[in-house]
Amino acid sequence: MELRLRKLFRRMSWFLPLLRPTGLAPRMTAGQQAESNIELGKLSRERELRPVLDDVTVPIRYVVASGTSFGSRGDEQERIRAGLDTVTAHNPNIRIGAKVCGNHGAILKRDYPAVAEAVRVVAARDGGSR
């Protein structure tokens, strides 16, 4: 996966600077973007994420995308998402608020009602004191 991500961003390196003024690409080199995505993938693994989330003491609701993300293949995203089930089983403060059809890049654009509902649920649980 790491090699594929590096290759993908290397191929995109010629047009990424053209997308930066529109806000569709970050102000990073293609290599930096590849490394950032690789690191994010590593941090999303259950063995890295679970110790952090086990200590969460405030209510959290995840809105999980079910679609594939840019650059992923096969069931890579589902394997990462599967770790959330284990984490939520160990910490009652963390729940999956919704699983939506889109990918993670479009949740706020297309699935904003699910995000809004997750926020409402947490706010109601908290009593609106924050």
Backbone hydrogen bonds, N-H to C=O, Kabsch-Sander energy under -0.5 kcal/mol:
donor,donor_aa,acceptor,acceptor_aa,energy
5,L,1,M,-2.4
6,R,2,E,-2.4
7,K,3,L,-2.3
8,L,4,R,-2.5
9,F,5,L,-2.5
10,R,6,R,-2.1
11,R,7,K,-2.2
12,M,8,L,-1.7
13,S,9,F,-0.7
13,S,10,R,-0.7
14,W,11,R,-0.6
15,F,12,M,-1.1
16,L,12,M,-1.7
18,L,15,F,-0.6
19,L,15,F,-1.0
19,L,16,L,-0.8
20,R,16,L,-1.1
22,T,19,L,-0.9
23,G,19,L,-0.6
23,G,20,R,-1.5
24,L,19,L,-1.5
25,A,19,L,-0.6
28,M,26,P,-1.9
33,Q,29,T,-2.3
34,A,30,A,-2.3
35,E,31,G,-2.5
36,S,32,Q,-2.4
37,N,33,Q,-2.3
38,I,34,A,-2.4
39,E,35,E,-2.7
40,L,36,S,-2.3
41,G,37,N,-2.1
42,K,38,I,-2.0
43,L,39,E,-2.6
44,S,40,L,-1.4
45,R,42,K,-1.1
48,E,45,R,-1.1
49,L,45,R,-2.8
50,R,46,E,-2.9
52,V,48,E,-0.5
53,L,49,L,-2.5
54,D,50,R,-2.5
55,D,51,P,-0.5
55,D,52,V,-0.9
56,V,53,L,-1.3
60,I,93,N,-3.0
62,Y,95,R,-2.5
64,V,62,Y,-0.6
64,V,98,A,-2.8
66,S,100,V,-2.1
66,S,102,G,-0.8
67,G,102,G,-2.5
72,S,69,S,-2.1
76,E,73,R,-1.9
79,R,75,D,-2.2
80,I,76,E,-1.7
81,R,77,Q,-2.7
82,A,78,E,-1.9
83,G,79,R,-0.6
83,G,80,I,-1.1
84,L,81,R,-1.5
85,D,81,R,-0.6
85,D,82,A,-0.7
86,T,82,A,-0.9
87,V,83,G,-1.8
88,T,84,L,-2.9
89,A,85,D,-1.4
90,H,86,T,-0.9
90,H,87,V,-0.8
91,N,87,V,-1.4
94,I,91,N,-1.5
95,R,60,I,-2.1
95,R,93,N,-0.5
97,G,62,Y,-2.4
97,G,95,R,-0.8
98,A,62,Y,-1.5
100,V,64,V,-2.8
100,V,98,A,-0.5
106,A,103,N,-1.8
110,R,106,A,-3.1
111,D,106,A,-0.8
111,D,107,I,-1.8
114,A,111,D,-0.8
115,V,111,D,-1.5
116,A,112,Y,-2.9
117,E,113,P,-2.2
118,A,114,A,-2.0
119,V,115,V,-2.1
120,R,116,A,-2.4
121,V,117,E,-2.4
122,V,118,A,-2.0
123,A,119,V,-2.7
124,A,120,R,-2.6
125,R,121,V,-2.1
126,D,122,V,-2.2
127,G,123,A,-0.7
128,G,123,A,-2.0
129,S,126,D,-0.7
